[in-house]
Amino acid sequence: MERKQPQTIDEYIAGFPQDVQEILEKVRLTIRAAAPDAAEKISYQMPTFFLKGNLVHFAAFKNHIGFYPAPTGIEEFEAELSAYVGGKGSVRFPIDQPMPLDLISRIVKFRVKENLEKAKNNA
C-alpha cells in the first residue's frame, strides 16, 4: 500500500502505530518548547523545525527515531551522543529505550542560538 506523503507533522505522526506516535509527539513537544518561535514543516519528507533556516529534523524508523540537528549540533554534543549510533549530521535514538528529551532540548537550543547568530551576521 502506497502511503501518501504527509503535508504536516500531524499527518506524519498519524501514519505510525500508537506507541511510536507517542514517542514522536514527545520529541515534537520537546523541540517546540526549546524553539517556541520555530515554524513546523515537512522537509525531506521529515518533520522539520525551521527558524532562519532548518533547525532540526526528526523521523521514525523501524527500530529508532532519527534526529538530525546538522553536523554542528552533533559535534557540540559529541560526548553525550557517543552512546548512540550516528553520522555526520544525524543520531539514532533506539525506539525501545527512553528518549533523551533533555539532551534533545539542549541540542535544539544550541541550534536556535546558532541559526539566530548566523542570520544576524548575514543581515
N, C-alpha and C positions, 0 to 999 in steps of 0.2 A: 504494500500500500504506500503510495507516494504522499509524503507529508507536504502540505503547502508551507512555503516559507513564512515564518511569523513576521508580522509587521511591528509588533510591540513586545516589550518584555513580558507583559501579561500573557500574550499569546504563546510566547516561547515557553514560559514556565508551565502553562496549561498542557503542553504537549508531553509532559513527563508523568510517571507514576506519582501517587500522593506523597510517598516518603521522600522522593527526590524533589518534588515541588516545595516541600517544607524546607529542605536544605537551601535550595535556590532562593527562596523568599528571605531566609535569614541572611544570606550573603548580600542580597539586594538591599535589605534594610540596613545592614551594617555599612555598606557603601554609601547609601543615601544619607545616613547620619553623619558620616565622615566628610561628605561632599554635598551639603544641602543645596548648593547653587548649581550643581551639575545637572545637565539635561540627560534624560534617558532616550536611547535609540537602539536600533538594531544595526550593527555594522559587522561586516564579515560573517553574517548570519549568526551573530552572538549578541547577547545583551551587552550594551556599551554605555558607559557614563562619559559624557562629553563636557568639558569645561575649557574653553580656549584651546581646543584640540582634544583628541582622545585621551581619556584619563585612565580607565581600566576597562577590560572586557572580562566576562566570565562565561562559562559554558559547562553543561553537564555531559558526561560521557558514561559509558557502562560502569566503570569502577572508580571514577574520580570526578571532581569538579576542577576544571581548568580555570586558572586565574592568570590574567595577562596584564600586568602593570607596566609594561615596557621594560626594556633592559635596565634602565636606571632604577626602577622600583625593585628589581631583582637584586641588583648589585648592592643597593643601600642596605638591604636586609639579608644579605647573603648568609651570614652566620645562622640566623634563625630559620631560614629557608632550607638550610643544608639537610634537614631531616626529611625533606620531600624530594621527589623526582622533579626535575625541571629542566628548562632550556634557557636560552639567552634572554628571552622576554616572557617566560611562562613558568608556572609551577602547577603541579598536580597535587590536590588535596584528596586523599583516599575517601571515598564515599562512606566507608564503613567505620570511619574514625570521626571524632568531634571536629567540626570545622574550627580552625584557629581564628575566630572572629576578631579577637583583639589585634592580632597580627595583621589581618586584612584591613582593619580600620587604620592602623598606623601607616601601612603602605599607601592607602588611599590618601590620607592626609599629607604624606610626603609628596605624592604625585600632584595634588591640588597646589601645594606651595610651588612645586617645580613648574607647573603649567602657567600659574599666575606670574611668576618671576620672568619666565621666558616671554610671555605676552607683553609684560611691562617693558622689558629690554628691547623688544622688537617694535614698540609703539613709536 
